[in-house]
């Protein structure tokens, strides 16, 4: 929850300009607050940059004051939706069942969910990190059918490494992403190898290249570093 809509528009113009000066080999997606989406869609409409939302309702319409539906997002030019971010799970007490419903609703409207899974520091210290992540993955994808690997993205975000300055080592991150890949192969044998798995835990310019070099890390879910155009450009170049 950063920047005013007017500030976001100015940031978008400057970011788009900065991208023209690098050899862009990565797909770039900006997931912004609802109030910023229309402006960003307009700025990025003639660029390779996509626009996404940070959340979505599990309902299409109705008496759900304050909620934003998948059809509303689609009409605003959005193609991706972050679902189950650790802050939504923690601050808003979103359950696995709710997250599962949001994934299904997003797919129903041909939007791409970016499903976030991850463990707390206490869970990792207790040796339960893989169990927690795999349980989330199973519950959040319950009865979810995929026609293509491009229809979903998984983001591994070790909660203890978000906004703390701590970062999982590249080997630790790869180990968990490989575990996720193996679970996906069991659920979606035809699509699993092509499903993108992102790492989202304090990825920065100085560690992006090493993290992104790992076999099962296909991109980054960037938080604080995305607010600084110079840093985001450096991470994009590393990809």
C-alpha positions as CSV (number, residue, x, y, z in Angstrom):
1,X,0.0,0.0,0.0
2,X,2.3,2.7,-1.4
3,X,2.1,5.9,-3.4
4,X,-0.9,8.0,-4.3
5,X,-2.6,7.3,-7.7
6,X,-1.0,10.5,-9.1
7,X,2.4,9.4,-7.8
8,X,2.0,5.9,-9.2
9,X,1.2,7.3,-12.7
10,X,4.4,9.4,-12.6
11,X,6.4,6.4,-11.4
12,X,4.9,4.3,-14.2
13,X,5.9,6.8,-16.9
14,X,9.5,6.9,-15.5
15,X,9.7,3.1,-15.2
16,X,8.5,2.5,-18.7
17,X,11.1,5.0,-20.0
18,X,13.8,3.3,-18.0
19,X,12.9,-0.1,-19.5
20,X,13.6,1.2,-23.0
21,X,17.3,1.5,-22.1
22,X,17.9,-2.2,-21.2
23,X,17.8,-5.5,-23.1
24,X,14.4,-6.7,-21.7
25,X,14.4,-10.5,-21.6
26,X,11.9,-10.9,-18.7
27,X,8.1,-10.5,-18.4
28,X,7.3,-7.6,-16.2
29,X,4.1,-7.3,-14.1
30,X,3.2,-4.5,-11.8
31,X,0.5,-5.4,-9.1
32,X,-0.8,-2.2,-7.7
33,X,-3.6,-1.0,-5.3
34,X,-7.1,-0.9,-6.9
35,X,-7.0,2.9,-7.1
36,X,-3.9,2.8,-9.3
37,X,-5.0,0.2,-11.8
38,X,-6.7,2.2,-14.5
39,X,-4.0,4.8,-14.7
40,X,-1.3,2.1,-14.9
41,X,-3.2,0.2,-17.6
42,X,-3.3,3.4,-19.6
43,X,0.4,4.2,-19.2
44,X,1.5,0.6,-19.9
45,X,-1.0,-0.1,-22.8
46,X,1.7,0.4,-25.5
47,X,4.4,-1.4,-23.6
48,X,5.4,-5.0,-22.6
49,X,4.4,-4.3,-19.0
50,X,1.3,-6.1,-17.6
51,X,-0.9,-4.9,-14.8
52,X,-2.1,-7.0,-11.9
53,X,-4.1,-6.7,-8.7
54,X,-3.0,-7.4,-5.2
55,X,-6.3,-9.2,-4.3
56,X,-9.7,-10.2,-5.5
57,X,-13.2,-11.1,-4.1
58,X,-14.4,-14.7,-4.3
59,X,-17.8,-13.2,-5.5
60,X,-18.8,-11.8,-8.9
61,X,-21.1,-9.0,-7.6
62,X,-23.6,-8.3,-4.9
63,X,-23.8,-6.9,-1.4
64,X,-20.1,-7.2,-0.6
65,X,-19.2,-3.6,0.3
66,X,-15.6,-2.8,-0.2
67,X,-14.8,-5.8,-2.3
68,X,-13.5,-5.8,-5.9
69,X,-14.6,-8.6,-8.3
70,X,-12.7,-10.5,-11.0
71,X,-15.0,-9.0,-13.7
72,X,-14.3,-5.5,-12.4
73,X,-10.5,-6.1,-12.6
74,X,-10.7,-7.6,-16.0
75,X,-12.7,-4.6,-17.3
76,X,-10.0,-2.4,-15.9
77,X,-7.3,-4.1,-17.9
78,X,-6.0,-6.5,-15.3
79,X,-4.8,-10.0,-16.2
80,X,-3.1,-11.2,-13.1
81,X,-4.2,-11.4,-9.4
82,X,-2.1,-12.0,-6.3
83,X,-4.0,-14.4,-4.0
84,X,-3.1,-15.6,-0.5
85,X,-0.3,-13.1,0.1
86,X,1.1,-13.7,3.6
87,X,-0.2,-10.3,4.7
88,X,-3.7,-11.2,3.7
89,X,-3.4,-14.5,5.5
90,X,-2.1,-12.8,8.6
91,X,-3.7,-9.4,8.9
92,X,-7.1,-10.4,7.3
93,X,-7.1,-14.0,8.6
94,X,-7.8,-15.4,5.1
95,X,-8.3,-19.1,5.3
96,X,-7.1,-21.8,2.9
97,X,-10.7,-22.3,1.9
98,X,-11.2,-18.7,1.0
99,X,-8.0,-18.6,-0.9
100,X,-9.1,-21.7,-2.8
101,X,-12.4,-20.0,-3.7
102,X,-10.5,-16.9,-5.0
103,X,-8.2,-19.0,-7.1
104,X,-11.2,-20.7,-8.7
105,X,-13.0,-17.4,-9.3
106,X,-10.0,-15.9,-10.9
107,X,-9.5,-18.8,-13.3
108,X,-13.3,-18.8,-14.0
109,X,-12.8,-15.3,-15.5
110,X,-9.6,-16.2,-17.4
111,X,-7.4,-14.2,-15.1
112,X,-4.1,-15.7,-13.9
113,X,-3.8,-16.2,-10.1
114,X,-0.4,-15.7,-8.5
115,X,-0.8,-18.0,-5.5
116,X,1.4,-17.2,-2.6
117,X,2.6,-19.9,-0.1
118,X,5.2,-19.7,2.6
119,X,6.1,-20.4,6.2
120,X,6.8,-18.3,9.3
121,X,10.2,-18.3,11.1
122,X,8.7,-20.3,13.9
123,X,7.5,-23.0,11.5
124,X,10.9,-23.1,9.8
125,X,12.7,-23.3,13.1
126,X,10.4,-26.2,14.1
127,X,11.4,-28.1,10.9
128,X,7.9,-27.8,9.5
129,X,8.6,-25.5,6.6
130,X,8.0,-28.0,3.8
131,X,4.9,-29.5,5.5
132,X,3.3,-26.0,5.9
133,X,4.0,-25.0,2.3
134,X,2.8,-28.3,0.9
135,X,-0.4,-28.2,3.0
136,X,-1.1,-24.7,1.8
137,X,-0.5,-25.7,-1.8
138,X,-2.8,-28.7,-1.6
139,X,-5.6,-26.8,0.2
140,X,-5.4,-23.8,-2.1
141,X,-5.5,-25.8,-5.3
142,X,-8.2,-28.3,-4.1
143,X,-10.4,-29.2,-7.1
144,X,-8.6,-26.7,-9.3
145,X,-8.1,-27.8,-12.9
146,X,-5.5,-26.4,-15.2
147,X,-5.6,-26.5,-19.0
148,X,-2.2,-24.8,-19.4
149,X,0.9,-24.1,-17.4
150,X,0.4,-20.4,-18.1
151,X,-2.9,-20.4,-16.2
152,X,-1.3,-20.1,-12.8
153,X,1.8,-18.8,-11.1
154,X,3.1,-19.9,-7.7
155,X,5.0,-17.5,-5.5
156,X,7.1,-18.9,-2.6
157,X,7.4,-16.2,0.1
158,X,9.2,-17.2,3.3
159,X,7.4,-14.9,5.6
160,X,10.4,-14.4,7.9
161,X,12.2,-12.9,4.9
162,X,9.6,-10.3,3.9
163,X,10.5,-6.7,4.8
164,X,13.0,-7.9,7.4
165,X,16.1,-7.7,5.3
166,X,16.6,-11.4,5.8
167,X,16.8,-13.6,2.7
168,X,16.7,-17.3,2.3
169,X,20.0,-18.5,0.8
170,X,19.7,-19.3,-2.9
171,X,20.1,-23.0,-2.1
172,X,17.3,-22.8,0.6
173,X,15.0,-21.0,-1.9
174,X,15.7,-23.5,-4.6
175,X,15.1,-26.4,-2.3
176,X,11.6,-25.2,-1.4
177,X,10.8,-24.2,-5.0
178,X,11.9,-27.7,-6.1
179,X,9.6,-29.2,-3.4
180,X,6.8,-27.1,-4.8
181,X,7.6,-28.3,-8.4
182,X,7.5,-31.9,-7.3
183,X,4.1,-31.4,-5.7
184,X,2.8,-29.7,-8.8
185,X,4.0,-32.7,-10.9
186,X,1.8,-34.9,-8.8
187,X,-1.2,-32.7,-9.2
188,X,-0.6,-31.5,-12.8
189,X,1.8,-33.9,-14.5
190,X,1.4,-32.3,-18.0
191,X,1.7,-28.7,-16.9
192,X,4.0,-28.7,-13.8
193,X,7.3,-28.2,-15.6
194,X,6.1,-25.1,-17.3
195,X,4.4,-23.5,-14.3
196,X,6.3,-20.4,-13.1
197,X,7.5,-20.4,-9.5
198,X,8.5,-17.0,-8.1
199,X,10.7,-16.3,-5.1
200,X,9.3,-13.5,-2.9
201,X,11.5,-12.8,0.1
202,X,13.6,-9.6,0.0
203,X,14.9,-10.1,-3.5
204,X,17.2,-7.2,-4.3
205,X,19.7,-6.1,-6.9
206,X,22.6,-7.7,-5.1
207,X,21.0,-11.2,-4.7
208,X,18.6,-11.4,-7.7
209,X,21.1,-12.9,-10.2
210,X,22.0,-15.8,-7.9
211,X,18.4,-16.5,-6.9
212,X,17.2,-16.4,-10.5
213,X,19.9,-18.7,-11.7
214,X,18.4,-21.6,-9.8
215,X,16.5,-24.2,-11.8
216,X,13.1,-23.9,-10.1
217,X,13.1,-20.2,-9.5
218,X,11.5,-18.6,-12.5
219,X,11.1,-15.0,-11.3
220,X,10.7,-12.8,-8.4
221,X,7.8,-11.3,-6.4
222,X,9.3,-8.0,-5.6
223,X,8.2,-5.9,-2.6
224,X,10.1,-2.9,-1.2
225,X,12.7,-2.9,-4.0
226,X,10.0,-2.2,-6.5
227,X,9.5,1.3,-5.1
228,X,12.9,2.3,-6.4
229,X,13.0,2.3,-10.2
230,X,16.8,1.9,-10.2
231,X,16.6,-1.2,-8.1
232,X,13.7,-2.7,-10.0
233,X,15.5,-2.1,-13.3
234,X,18.6,-3.9,-11.9
235,X,16.5,-6.9,-10.8
236,X,14.8,-7.0,-14.2
237,X,18.2,-7.0,-15.9
238,X,19.3,-9.9,-13.7
239,X,16.4,-11.9,-15.1
